[in-house]
Amino acid sequence: MHGAVAAASPSRAPARLVGEKPLLRFITCGSVDDGKSTLIGRLLYDADLAPDDIIAALESDSKKHGTQGEELDFALLVDGLAAEREQGITIDVAYRYFATDKRKFIVADTPGHEQYTRNMAVGASTAELAILLVDARKGILPQTRRHSVITSMFGVRHVVVAVNKMDLVGYSEEVFRKIEADFHAFADHLRFASIYVAPLVAKDGDNLVHHSANMPWHDGPPLLSYLEGVAVEDATRIAPFRMPVQWVNRPNLDFRGFSGFISGGNIQPGDIVRVLPSGRDTRVARIVTFDGDLDSAVSGQSATLTLTEEIDISRGDLLCSPVSPAKTGDRLEAKLLWLVREPLVVGKSYLLKLGTKTAPAAVTAVDARIDIETGLPQPLPDGSTLAFNEIGGARLSLQTVIACDPYGDNRETGGFILIDRITNETVAVGMVKAVAASNGRVAPPLTELSYASMEGLPLARESFRPTPTRSLMKALTWLLPASISTFLIVYAFVQSAALAAEITGVEMIAIFALYYLHERFWLRLSFGLGTEDAPDRDDPGL
């Protein structure tokens, strides 16, 4: 950042190549020993996507740690921890990067054991597609269902159900069709945009890169071909602008910028942004990066924004579009995945971390629990909460106002974690469903948060405040034309100028008194405000 400040470089477009290959982030998940790591390792091997030195290391490791006898143990391409190799299981999330002629991929291989569900949730939080492994001998297991619900909960909309180990059931189409029907019946309400069910044998490479001669009854594409062609929309590029402030960049007295990761939309110098939760509007002056200023920045980029005004902004604030701003409030309705052995305690104080904002919070109520067998919410018995690996709906109360979005609108600004304040352990992950304020008041209308603030002026509610002098002048200004009109109407009836003037005078004194009292007192009662905060009736924000 300092280099960008010291010497301004010529403007340039965001660092994205024309014709760049699309990127797909996907996750492998499922129950224990369903073959997740083996699938990824064999796919990389058969597609010739693993470097020669990695293959040489695989051959050596297979002799020491392999579980396939004299053959290569492809799971070792992904499972790198000593504990994973000793036990033959996946414990942590392993990321692998590879590319074909058509697409780039980032795959997260996640553990299937119940105690490592939190690690699986980490992988799902950034995935666009999930490969859900199913052992053909065992069918749909509880952990398979749990992972299906979690992927749906985290906004993954595309699923591949990989029915593995088909060789152990004699490549039976009947077994495959039953698993296919069972999964469709279970996932009917999970809001997946696409479900592709494929039979395969991961260790032998059947239906991974090439069609399997052992299963001619399956006419779908091999797994890699499907991954190369599946259409996954990037909704963040067309979403409203969002950038949580991660760091106030102040390398010297002449520069003050706000650094963060753009999690939605796009931004250009001159665009109006709103600072939440304060509600102030301002304009973007520059978009600064290490390589120089940008003409624009889009979702997925990190940048430093400088503004045309000196506004109090700190870490945890949110810069967003004033046309479609984020929600603000201190009451959340959310879905929770409980990650620890100790059950959730209603009323206990936790730390809620959403983006770059951390705030004390408590769960005030748990409304329902997801039944893993059906994937549907069920009411909770009196006095019970969420236990280890359970998912449910909850309401939370925060000690400060935060800015966020429903998770379905934006993952980055709608997902959070709960942290135990004593152990500093992450106890839950959550997705915002709705936001409210404890005092019941909604956010001010756009007209009140007027763009006059961009010129350094105070907000409308602050600048239009009734004072005695102001109320008197307004009453007199309104009274003069009204008195002339009244005099002419009365004179037309009584045909006496003196009597018309007398009647007009009495009426105008009464109306003047009522108007002045209305200006000074009645508006305060109407809006429930104190003397200093009472709005004026002509306030454009009202």
C-alpha positions as CSV (number, residue, x, y, z in Angstrom):
1,M,0.0,0.0,0.0
2,H,2.8,2.4,0.8
3,G,4.2,2.2,-2.7
4,A,0.9,3.2,-4.1
5,V,0.8,6.3,-1.9
6,A,4.4,7.3,-2.5
7,A,4.2,7.3,-6.3
8,A,0.9,7.4,-8.2
9,S,1.0,5.0,-11.2
10,P,-1.0,5.5,-14.4
11,S,-4.7,4.4,-14.1
12,R,-5.4,0.9,-15.3
13,A,-8.3,-1.6,-15.3
14,P,-8.7,-4.4,-12.8
15,A,-6.2,-7.1,-13.1
16,R,-8.4,-9.6,-15.0
17,L,-7.3,-11.1,-18.3
18,V,-9.6,-11.0,-21.3
19,G,-10.8,-14.6,-22.0
20,E,-9.6,-15.8,-18.6
21,K,-10.7,-19.3,-17.8
22,P,-13.7,-19.5,-15.4
23,L,-13.0,-20.7,-11.9
24,L,-15.0,-23.3,-10.0
25,R,-14.6,-23.8,-6.3
26,F,-15.9,-27.1,-5.1
27,I,-15.9,-29.4,-2.1
28,T,-15.8,-33.1,-1.6
29,C,-17.8,-34.3,1.4
30,G,-19.8,-37.2,2.7
31,S,-19.5,-39.9,5.4
32,V,-16.4,-41.7,6.7
33,D,-14.4,-43.8,4.2
34,D,-16.6,-43.0,1.2
35,G,-13.5,-42.3,-0.8
36,K,-13.3,-38.5,-1.0
37,S,-9.5,-38.2,-1.0
38,T,-9.1,-41.1,-3.3
39,L,-11.5,-39.6,-5.8
40,I,-9.5,-36.3,-6.0
41,G,-6.1,-38.1,-6.1
42,R,-7.2,-40.5,-8.9
43,L,-8.8,-37.6,-10.9
44,L,-5.6,-35.6,-10.8
45,Y,-3.6,-38.7,-11.8
46,D,-5.8,-39.8,-14.7
47,A,-6.1,-36.3,-16.1
48,D,-2.3,-35.9,-15.9
49,L,-2.8,-32.8,-13.7
50,A,-0.3,-33.9,-11.0
51,P,3.4,-32.9,-11.4
52,D,6.0,-35.7,-11.9
53,D,7.7,-35.0,-8.6
54,I,4.3,-35.4,-6.8
55,I,3.7,-38.7,-8.6
56,A,7.2,-39.9,-7.5
57,A,6.4,-38.9,-3.9
58,L,3.1,-40.7,-4.2
59,E,4.8,-43.9,-5.3
60,S,7.2,-43.7,-2.3
61,D,4.5,-42.8,0.2
62,S,2.2,-45.6,-1.0
63,K,4.8,-48.2,0.0
64,K,5.1,-46.7,3.4
65,H,1.5,-45.5,4.3
66,G,-0.6,-47.0,1.5
67,T,-3.8,-49.0,2.1
68,Q,-4.0,-50.5,-1.4
69,G,-1.2,-53.1,-1.2
70,E,1.2,-52.8,-4.1
71,E,-1.0,-50.3,-5.9
72,L,-0.9,-46.5,-5.6
73,D,-2.9,-45.1,-2.7
74,F,-4.3,-42.0,-4.4
75,A,-5.7,-40.6,-1.2
76,L,-2.1,-39.8,-0.2
77,L,-2.1,-37.1,-2.9
78,V,-4.5,-35.1,-0.7
79,D,-4.0,-36.4,2.8
80,G,-0.7,-34.8,3.9
81,L,-0.8,-34.7,7.7
82,A,1.1,-37.4,9.6
83,A,-2.0,-38.2,11.6
84,E,-4.1,-38.6,8.4
85,R,-1.6,-41.0,7.0
86,E,-1.2,-43.0,10.2
87,Q,-5.0,-43.4,10.6
88,G,-6.0,-43.5,7.0
89,I,-8.6,-40.7,7.4
90,T,-9.0,-37.1,6.5
91,I,-8.8,-34.7,9.5
92,D,-8.2,-31.2,8.1
93,V,-9.4,-29.4,5.0
94,A,-6.9,-29.9,2.1
95,Y,-7.0,-27.5,-0.8
96,R,-5.8,-28.4,-4.3
97,Y,-5.5,-26.1,-7.3
98,F,-5.5,-27.4,-10.8
99,A,-6.7,-26.4,-14.3
100,T,-7.7,-28.0,-17.5
101,D,-8.0,-26.5,-21.0
102,K,-11.6,-25.3,-20.2
103,R,-11.6,-24.3,-16.5
104,K,-9.6,-23.6,-13.3
105,F,-10.5,-25.4,-10.1
106,I,-10.0,-25.1,-6.4
107,V,-11.1,-28.2,-4.5
108,A,-11.5,-28.5,-0.8
109,D,-11.2,-32.1,0.4
110,T,-13.0,-32.3,3.8
111,P,-13.2,-34.9,6.5
112,G,-16.2,-37.2,6.9
113,H,-15.9,-37.9,10.6
114,E,-18.6,-36.4,12.8
115,Q,-16.1,-34.8,15.1
116,Y,-14.6,-32.8,12.2
117,T,-17.9,-31.4,10.9
118,R,-16.5,-27.9,11.6
119,N,-13.7,-28.5,9.1
120,M,-16.3,-29.6,6.5
121,A,-18.2,-26.4,7.2
122,V,-15.1,-24.3,6.5
123,G,-14.8,-25.9,3.1
124,A,-18.5,-25.4,2.3
125,S,-18.4,-21.7,3.2
126,T,-16.6,-20.8,0.0
127,A,-17.7,-23.6,-2.4
128,E,-20.0,-23.2,-5.4
129,L,-20.5,-26.9,-6.0
130,A,-20.4,-30.0,-3.7
131,I,-19.3,-33.5,-4.6
132,L,-21.2,-35.7,-2.1
133,L,-19.6,-39.1,-1.9
134,V,-21.9,-42.1,-1.1
135,D,-20.7,-45.7,-0.5
136,A,-22.8,-47.9,-2.9
137,R,-22.9,-50.6,-0.2
138,K,-24.3,-48.3,2.6
139,G,-26.5,-45.9,0.7
140,I,-27.5,-42.5,2.3
141,L,-26.1,-42.3,5.9
142,P,-26.9,-39.7,8.6
143,Q,-23.6,-38.0,8.0
144,T,-24.4,-37.8,4.3
145,R,-27.7,-36.1,5.1
146,R,-26.0,-33.8,7.6
147,H,-23.4,-32.7,5.0
148,S,-26.2,-32.2,2.4
149,V,-28.1,-29.9,4.8
150,I,-24.9,-28.0,5.7
151,T,-24.0,-27.4,2.0
152,S,-27.5,-26.1,1.4
153,M,-27.3,-24.0,4.5
154,F,-24.0,-22.4,3.3
155,G,-25.6,-21.5,-0.1
156,V,-24.1,-24.2,-2.2
157,R,-26.6,-24.6,-5.1
158,H,-25.0,-27.3,-7.2
159,V,-24.4,-30.9,-6.1
160,V,-22.9,-34.0,-7.6
161,V,-23.8,-37.2,-5.8
162,A,-20.9,-39.5,-6.5
163,V,-22.0,-43.1,-5.8
164,N,-18.6,-44.7,-5.2
165,K,-17.4,-48.3,-4.9
166,M,-19.8,-49.6,-7.5
167,D,-17.4,-52.5,-8.1
168,L,-18.3,-53.8,-4.6
169,V,-22.0,-54.1,-5.6
170,G,-21.3,-55.7,-9.0
171,Y,-21.8,-52.4,-10.9
172,S,-25.5,-52.9,-10.2
173,E,-27.8,-50.3,-11.9
174,E,-30.6,-51.3,-9.5
175,V,-28.5,-50.3,-6.5
176,F,-27.5,-47.0,-8.2
177,R,-31.1,-46.1,-9.1
178,K,-32.3,-46.7,-5.6
179,I,-29.6,-44.4,-4.1
180,E,-30.4,-41.8,-6.8
181,A,-34.2,-41.9,-5.9
182,D,-33.5,-41.8,-2.1
183,F,-31.3,-38.7,-2.5
184,H,-33.8,-36.8,-4.7
185,A,-36.5,-37.6,-2.2
186,F,-34.4,-36.3,0.7
187,A,-33.1,-33.2,-1.0
188,D,-36.3,-32.1,-2.6
189,H,-36.7,-29.1,-0.2
190,L,-33.0,-28.2,0.1
191,R,-33.2,-25.7,-2.8
192,F,-30.4,-27.1,-4.9
193,A,-30.3,-25.7,-8.4
194,S,-28.9,-28.8,-9.9
195,I,-28.3,-32.4,-8.8
196,Y,-26.2,-34.8,-10.9
197,V,-25.9,-38.4,-9.7
198,A,-23.0,-40.4,-11.2
199,P,-21.8,-44.0,-10.5
200,L,-18.1,-44.4,-10.2
201,V,-15.2,-46.4,-8.8
202,A,-12.7,-43.8,-7.5
203,K,-9.7,-46.1,-6.9
204,D,-10.0,-47.6,-10.5
205,G,-10.9,-44.3,-12.2
206,D,-14.3,-45.5,-13.5
207,N,-16.3,-42.5,-14.7
208,L,-13.8,-39.9,-13.4
209,V,-12.0,-38.8,-16.6
210,H,-13.3,-41.4,-19.0
211,H,-16.5,-43.4,-19.4
212,S,-16.5,-46.7,-17.6
213,A,-16.9,-49.9,-19.7
214,N,-18.2,-51.6,-16.6
215,M,-21.3,-49.4,-16.4
216,P,-22.6,-48.9,-20.0
217,W,-26.1,-48.3,-18.7
218,H,-25.0,-44.8,-17.4
219,D,-25.1,-42.3,-20.2
220,G,-24.1,-39.2,-18.3
221,P,-20.7,-37.5,-18.7
222,P,-17.6,-38.4,-16.7
223,L,-17.1,-36.4,-13.5
224,L,-14.4,-34.1,-14.9
225,S,-16.3,-33.3,-18.1
226,Y,-19.3,-32.4,-15.9
227,L,-17.2,-30.1,-13.7
228,E,-15.8,-28.4,-16.8
229,G,-19.2,-27.7,-18.2
230,V,-21.5,-27.0,-15.2
231,A,-22.8,-23.4,-15.3
232,V,-22.3,-21.7,-11.9
233,E,-23.4,-18.1,-11.7
234,D,-21.3,-15.5,-9.9
235,A,-24.0,-13.4,-8.3
236,T,-21.5,-11.2,-6.3
237,R,-20.5,-9.3,-9.5
238,I,-24.0,-8.0,-10.0
239,A,-24.9,-7.6,-6.3
240,P,-25.0,-4.2,-4.6
241,F,-21.6,-2.9,-3.6
242,R,-20.2,-4.1,-0.2
243,M,-16.8,-3.6,1.3
244,P,-16.2,-4.3,5.1
245,V,-13.4,-2.0,6.3
246,Q,-10.5,-4.2,7.5
247,W,-7.9,-1.5,8.1
248,V,-7.6,2.2,8.2
249,N,-4.5,2.8,6.1
250,R,-2.6,5.9,7.3
251,P,1.0,5.6,6.2
252,N,1.6,9.4,6.5
253,L,-0.2,12.7,7.3
254,D,-1.2,13.2,3.6
255,F,-3.0,9.9,3.1
256,R,-6.0,8.2,4.7
257,G,-7.6,5.3,3.1
258,F,-9.9,2.4,4.0
259,S,-8.7,-1.1,3.0
260,G,-10.8,-4.2,2.6
261,F,-12.0,-7.0,0.5
262,I,-14.8,-6.2,-1.9
263,S,-17.5,-8.8,-1.3
264,G,-20.2,-7.5,-3.7
265,G,-20.7,-5.3,-6.7
266,N,-18.2,-2.9,-8.2
267,I,-17.0,0.6,-7.5
268,Q,-15.4,3.5,-9.4
269,P,-13.9,6.8,-8.4
270,G,-16.8,9.3,-8.1
271,D,-19.3,6.8,-7.0
272,I,-21.4,7.5,-3.9
273,V,-21.0,5.1,-1.0
274,R,-22.7,4.9,2.4
275,V,-20.9,4.2,5.6
276,L,-22.8,1.9,8.0
277,P,-23.9,1.8,10.7
278,S,-23.5,5.6,10.9
279,G,-25.5,6.2,7.7
280,R,-23.2,9.0,6.2
281,D,-22.9,9.3,2.4
282,T,-19.8,10.3,0.6
283,R,-17.9,9.9,-2.7
284,V,-15.0,7.7,-3.6
285,A,-11.9,9.8,-4.6
286,R,-9.4,7.0,-5.5
287,I,-9.1,3.2,-5.7
288,V,-5.6,2.5,-4.5
289,T,-3.7,-0.8,-4.8
290,F,0.0,-1.8,-4.4
291,D,0.4,-1.7,-8.2
292,G,-1.3,1.7,-8.6
293,D,-4.7,3.3,-8.9
294,L,-7.6,1.5,-10.5
295,D,-10.3,2.9,-12.8
296,S,-12.7,0.4,-11.1
297,A,-12.7,-2.6,-8.7
298,V,-15.1,-5.5,-8.6
299,S,-16.1,-8.2,-6.2
300,G,-13.2,-10.5,-5.3
301,Q,-10.6,-7.8,-5.3
302,S,-8.9,-6.2,-2.3
303,A,-8.3,-2.4,-2.5
304,T,-8.0,0.8,-0.5
305,L,-10.6,3.5,-1.0
306,T,-10.0,7.1,-0.3
307,L,-13.0,9.4,0.2
308,T,-13.7,13.0,-0.6
309,E,-14.6,13.8,3.0
310,E,-13.0,13.3,6.4
311,I,-15.5,10.9,8.0
312,D,-15.0,8.9,11.1
313,I,-14.7,5.3,9.8
314,S,-13.0,2.4,11.6
315,R,-12.5,-1.3,11.3
316,G,-15.8,-3.1,11.3
317,D,-17.7,-0.4,9.4
318,L,-19.3,-1.3,6.1
319,L,-19.0,0.7,2.9
320,C,-22.0,-0.1,0.7
321,S,-24.3,1.1,-2.1
322,P,-26.7,3.9,-0.9
323,V,-29.3,2.7,-3.4
324,S,-29.4,-0.9,-1.9
325,P,-27.7,-0.5,1.5
326,A,-27.2,-3.3,4.0
327,K,-29.4,-3.8,7.0
328,T,-28.6,-2.4,10.4
329,G,-29.7,-3.5,13.8
330,D,-28.9,-5.3,17.0
331,R,-31.3,-8.2,16.8
332,L,-30.7,-11.1,14.4
333,E,-32.7,-14.1,13.3
334,A,-30.3,-16.8,12.0
335,K,-29.5,-20.4,11.4
336,L,-26.9,-21.9,13.6
337,L,-24.6,-24.9,13.3
338,W,-23.4,-25.8,16.8
339,L,-19.8,-27.1,16.7
340,V,-18.8,-28.1,20.2
341,R,-19.6,-30.8,22.7
342,E,-21.0,-28.4,25.3
343,P,-24.6,-27.5,24.3
344,L,-25.7,-24.0,23.5
345,V,-26.6,-21.9,26.6
346,V,-29.4,-19.4,26.0
347,G,-28.5,-16.1,27.5
348,K,-24.8,-16.7,27.7
349,S,-22.6,-14.0,26.3
350,Y,-20.5,-14.9,23.3
351,L,-18.6,-12.9,20.8
352,L,-20.2,-12.6,17.3
353,K,-17.7,-12.0,14.5
354,L,-19.3,-11.0,11.2
355,G,-16.8,-9.9,8.5
356,T,-14.4,-7.5,10.2
357,K,-16.9,-6.6,13.0
358,T,-16.8,-8.2,16.4
359,A,-19.6,-7.6,19.0
360,P,-20.8,-9.2,22.2
361,A,-23.9,-11.2,21.6
362,A,-26.3,-13.7,23.3
363,V,-28.7,-16.3,21.9
364,T,-32.1,-15.3,23.3
365,A,-34.1,-18.2,21.9
366,V,-33.7,-21.4,19.8
367,D,-36.9,-21.8,17.7
368,A,-36.3,-25.1,15.9
369,R,-33.9,-27.9,15.2
370,I,-33.2,-29.5,11.8
371,D,-34.1,-33.2,11.7
372,I,-31.2,-34.8,9.9
373,E,-33.3,-37.7,8.7
374,T,-35.7,-35.4,6.9
375,G,-33.8,-32.2,6.6
376,L,-36.9,-30.3,7.9
377,P,-37.1,-28.0,11.0
378,Q,-38.8,-29.5,14.0
379,P,-40.0,-27.7,17.2
380,L,-37.7,-28.1,20.2
381,P,-38.9,-29.6,23.5
382,D,-39.2,-27.1,26.4
383,G,-35.8,-26.3,27.9
384,S,-33.6,-27.9,25.2
385,T,-31.2,-26.1,22.9
386,L,-28.7,-27.1,20.2
387,A,-26.2,-29.9,20.9
388,F,-23.0,-31.0,19.1
389,N,-23.4,-30.9,15.3
390,E,-27.0,-29.9,15.4
391,I,-28.5,-27.2,13.2
392,G,-31.4,-24.9,14.1
393,G,-33.0,-21.5,14.0
394,A,-32.2,-19.0,16.7
395,R,-32.6,-15.4,17.7
396,L,-29.6,-13.3,18.9
397,S,-29.3,-10.0,20.8
398,L,-26.2,-7.9,20.2
399,Q,-24.8,-5.1,22.5
400,T,-24.1,-2.9,19.5
401,V,-25.6,-2.1,16.1
402,I,-24.0,-3.9,13.2
403,A,-24.5,-3.7,9.4
404,C,-25.1,-7.0,7.5
405,D,-27.2,-8.7,4.8
406,P,-29.3,-11.8,4.8
407,Y,-27.0,-14.7,4.0
408,G,-28.9,-15.5,0.8
409,D,-28.1,-12.1,-0.5
410,N,-24.4,-12.0,0.3
411,R,-22.3,-14.8,2.0
412,E,-19.5,-12.5,3.2
413,T,-21.8,-9.9,4.9
414,G,-24.4,-12.4,6.0
415,G,-22.3,-15.2,7.6
416,F,-20.9,-15.1,11.1
417,I,-19.3,-17.2,13.9
418,L,-19.8,-17.3,17.6
419,I,-16.8,-17.4,19.9
420,D,-16.6,-18.5,23.5
421,R,-15.4,-15.5,25.5
422,I,-13.4,-17.6,27.9
423,T,-11.9,-20.4,25.8
424,N,-11.7,-18.3,22.6
425,E,-13.1,-21.4,20.8
426,T,-15.4,-21.1,17.8
427,V,-18.6,-22.7,19.0
428,A,-21.0,-22.0,16.1
429,V,-21.3,-20.8,12.6
430,G,-24.4,-18.8,11.6
431,M,-26.3,-17.4,8.6
432,V,-28.3,-14.2,9.0
433,K,-32.0,-14.5,7.9
434,A,-33.4,-11.2,9.2
435,V,-32.2,-8.1,11.0
436,A,-34.1,-5.8,13.4
437,A,-33.5,-3.0,15.9
438,S,-34.3,-3.5,19.6
439,N,-36.2,-0.1,19.8
440,G,-38.4,-1.1,16.9
441,R,-37.4,1.8,14.8
442,V,-36.5,1.2,11.1
443,A,-33.5,2.7,9.3
444,P,-34.1,6.4,8.3
445,P,-35.4,6.9,4.7
446,L,-32.9,7.8,2.0
447,T,-34.1,11.4,1.8
448,E,-33.2,11.9,5.5
449,L,-29.7,10.6,4.9
450,S,-29.4,13.2,2.2
451,Y,-26.6,13.6,-0.2
452,A,-26.0,17.1,1.3
453,S,-23.7,15.3,3.7
454,M,-21.3,14.9,0.8
455,E,-20.7,18.6,0.9
456,G,-19.9,18.4,4.6
457,L,-23.3,19.6,5.7
458,P,-25.0,17.9,8.7
459,L,-27.9,15.5,8.2
460,A,-31.4,16.8,7.6
461,R,-32.6,15.9,11.1
462,E,-29.8,17.9,12.6
463,S,-30.0,21.0,10.4
464,F,-33.8,21.6,10.5
465,R,-34.5,22.2,14.1
466,P,-37.4,24.5,15.2
467,T,-36.3,27.5,17.3
468,P,-38.5,30.2,18.7
469,T,-37.3,32.7,16.1
470,R,-37.7,30.3,13.2
471,S,-41.2,29.3,14.3
472,L,-42.2,33.0,14.7
473,M,-40.9,34.0,11.2
474,K,-42.7,31.0,9.6
475,A,-46.0,32.0,11.4
476,L,-45.8,35.6,10.2
477,T,-44.9,34.6,6.7
478,W,-47.9,32.3,6.4
479,L,-50.2,34.8,8.3
480,L,-49.9,37.8,5.8
481,P,-51.5,36.2,2.7
482,A,-54.1,34.4,4.9
483,S,-55.2,37.6,6.6
484,I,-55.7,39.4,3.2
485,S,-57.8,36.5,1.9
486,T,-59.9,36.5,5.1
487,F,-60.5,40.3,5.0
488,L,-61.7,40.2,1.3
489,I,-64.1,37.3,2.0
490,V,-65.6,39.0,5.1
491,Y,-65.9,42.4,3.4
492,A,-67.9,40.8,0.5
493,F,-70.5,39.7,3.0
494,V,-70.7,42.6,5.5
495,Q,-69.9,45.5,3.1
496,S,-68.0,47.3,6.0
497,A,-64.3,47.7,6.0
498,A,-64.1,48.4,9.7
499,L,-66.1,45.3,10.7
500,A,-64.2,43.1,8.2
501,A,-60.9,44.3,9.7
502,E,-62.0,43.7,13.3
503,I,-63.2,40.1,12.4
504,T,-60.0,39.4,10.5
505,G,-57.8,40.7,13.3
506,V,-59.5,38.5,16.0
507,E,-59.3,35.4,13.8
508,M,-55.7,35.9,12.8
509,I,-54.6,36.3,16.4
510,A,-56.2,33.0,17.3
511,I,-54.8,31.2,14.3
512,F,-51.3,32.7,14.9
513,A,-51.3,31.4,18.5
514,L,-52.4,27.9,17.5
515,Y,-49.9,27.7,14.7
516,Y,-47.0,28.8,17.0
517,L,-48.0,26.3,19.7
518,H,-48.2,23.6,17.1
519,E,-44.7,24.4,15.7
520,R,-43.1,24.4,19.2
521,F,-44.9,21.6,21.0
522,W,-47.2,19.4,18.9
523,L,-44.5,18.1,16.5
524,R,-42.3,17.0,19.4
525,L,-45.2,15.0,20.8
526,S,-45.9,13.5,17.4
527,F,-42.4,12.3,16.8
528,G,-41.6,11.4,20.4
529,L,-38.5,13.6,20.4
530,G,-36.9,15.9,22.9
531,T,-36.5,19.7,22.4
532,E,-33.2,19.4,20.8
533,D,-34.1,16.6,18.4
534,A,-37.6,17.8,17.3
535,P,-37.8,17.9,13.5
536,D,-39.3,20.7,11.5
537,R,-42.4,20.1,9.4
538,D,-40.6,21.3,6.3
539,D,-37.7,18.9,6.9
540,P,-37.3,17.1,3.5
541,G,-36.4,13.9,5.4
542,L,-40.0,13.8,6.8
